[in-house]
Amino acid sequence: MIQKKICMLGSFAVGKSSLVRRFVENMFSDKYMTTIGVKIEKKIIDLKNQSLTLVIWDIAGENGFHQIQGTYLRGMSGYILVADKTRTGTLDTAMNIHKTVGQAFRDVPFILLMNKMDLTGQWDVQESAIDKLSNDGWDIFKTSAKTVQNVEEAFNMLGLKMLEK
């Protein structure tokens, strides 16, 4: 069995923990509980006739005062950037994280999740910003941990990208 480490990265309160919980346990809660440090979950998935164990490191959100601990990133096979569709600044943070992580961990596969797609009346991120990243080659999924929209598909896509490495 193949095992791969994935790091969940993004601003605070973008839904990283909710996405992990939805993917691993198929559960969702509206109660917000901030992650302190890192929480680690596992899930076995089948891709290309192989069992793949995803070891998911749900890392505390980044804000202006907190930088991602480099030690949390060591050994990762891929990462998921998460931004909140209702807060433009979270996409900027995700792009900055990608730039920083990409310099230290070249050629590590990643995807971007635009989360909270269920909050249609509150969307703040412009589609043109998402389209630009997509045109630059980023794999982007519009997700909702609440409604399950594209959650499994996103993790599976990253799994496939990591198997190709």
C-alpha positions in Angstrom: 0.0 0.0 0.0 1.2 3.5 -0.9 1.1 6.2 1.7 1.2 10.0 0.9 1.3 13.0 3.1 -1.0 15.9 2.2 -0.9 19.3 3.9 -4.0 21.5 4.1 -2.9 25.2 3.8 -4.7 28.5 3.8 -6.0 31.4 6.0 -7.9 30.8 9.2 -11.6 30.0 8.9 -11.6 29.0 5.2 -12.9 25.5 6.0 -9.8 23.3 5.9 -10.9 21.3 8.9 -14.4 21.1 7.6 -13.2 19.8 4.3 -11.0 17.2 6.0 -13.8 16.1 8.3 -16.3 15.8 5.3 -13.8 13.8 3.3 -12.6 11.5 6.1 -15.8 11.0 8.2 -18.5 12.4 5.8 -19.6 14.8 8.5 -20.1 18.5 8.7 -20.7 20.9 11.6 -21.5 24.6 11.6 -19.5 25.1 14.8 -16.2 26.8 14.2 -13.3 25.5 16.2 -9.9 26.9 15.3 -7.1 24.4 14.7 -4.1 24.9 17.0 -0.9 23.5 15.5 -1.8 20.5 13.4 -4.4 17.8 13.4 -3.6 14.6 11.5 -6.2 12.3 9.8 -6.0 9.3 7.5 -8.1 7.9 4.8 -7.6 5.0 2.4 -8.8 5.6 -1.2 -8.5 3.4 -4.3 -7.1 5.1 -7.4 -5.9 3.4 -10.6 -6.4 -0.1 -9.0 -4.1 0.9 -6.1 -4.9 1.5 -2.4 -3.5 4.9 -1.4 -3.4 6.0 2.2 -3.7 9.7 2.5 -2.2 11.1 5.7 -3.8 14.6 5.9 -2.1 17.2 7.9 -4.7 19.9 8.8 -2.4 22.8 9.6 -3.6 25.9 11.6 -4.6 28.8 9.4 -2.2 31.5 8.4 -2.9 35.1 9.1 -0.7 38.2 9.2 0.8 37.1 12.5 1.4 33.4 12.0 3.6 31.7 9.5 3.4 28.0 8.5 5.8 25.9 10.4 8.2 24.4 7.9 8.6 21.3 10.0 4.9 20.5 9.3 5.6 20.5 5.6 8.6 18.1 5.5 7.8 14.9 3.8 4.7 16.1 2.1 3.8 14.5 -1.3 1.2 17.2 -2.1 -0.8 20.1 -0.7 -4.2 21.6 -0.8 -4.6 25.4 -0.8 -7.9 26.5 0.5 -9.5 29.9 0.0 -13.0 31.1 1.1 -15.1 32.3 -1.8 -16.7 34.9 0.5 -13.4 36.6 1.5 -11.1 37.9 -1.3 -8.1 38.2 1.0 -8.0 34.4 1.6 -7.2 33.9 -2.1 -4.3 36.4 -1.8 -3.1 34.5 1.2 -3.4 31.1 -0.7 -1.3 32.6 -3.6 1.3 33.9 -1.1 1.5 30.5 0.6 1.9 28.8 -2.8 4.7 31.1 -3.7 6.5 30.4 -0.4 5.9 26.7 -0.4 6.8 26.4 -4.0 10.2 27.9 -3.4 11.1 25.4 -0.7 9.3 22.4 -2.2 9.7 22.5 -5.9 7.5 20.1 -8.1 5.2 19.1 -5.2 1.7 18.7 -6.7 -1.0 21.0 -5.3 -4.6 22.0 -6.0 -6.7 25.0 -5.0 -10.1 24.7 -3.4 -12.4 27.7 -3.5 -14.6 26.7 -0.6 -18.0 27.8 0.8 -19.7 27.6 -2.6 -23.0 27.0 -0.8 -22.9 30.7 0.4 -23.9 32.1 -3.0 -25.3 35.4 -1.7 -22.0 36.2 0.0 -19.4 35.5 -2.7 -16.7 38.1 -2.8 -13.9 36.5 -4.9 -14.2 37.5 -8.6 -14.5 34.7 -11.2 -11.8 36.5 -13.2 -9.3 36.0 -10.5 -10.1 32.2 -10.4 -10.0 32.1 -14.2 -6.6 33.7 -14.3 -5.1 31.0 -12.0 -6.8 28.3 -14.0 -5.3 29.7 -17.2 -1.9 29.7 -15.4 -2.3 25.9 -15.0 -3.7 25.7 -11.5 -6.2 22.8 -10.8 -9.1 24.5 -9.0 -12.1 23.0 -7.5 -15.2 24.9 -6.3 -16.1 23.1 -3.1 -18.5 23.1 -0.2 -17.8 21.0 2.9 -21.5 21.6 3.9 -23.0 20.3 0.7 -20.2 17.8 -0.2 -19.7 19.6 -3.6 -16.4 18.4 -5.2 -14.8 17.4 -1.9 -14.0 13.8 -2.8 -13.2 14.7 -6.4 -10.6 17.2 -5.2 -8.8 14.8 -2.9 -8.9 12.1 -5.6 -7.4 14.5 -8.1 -4.5 15.4 -5.8 -4.1 11.6 -5.2 -3.8 11.0 -8.9 -1.3 13.9 -9.3 0.9 12.4 -6.5 0.8 8.9 -8.0 2.1 10.4 -11.3 5.2 11.8 -9.5 
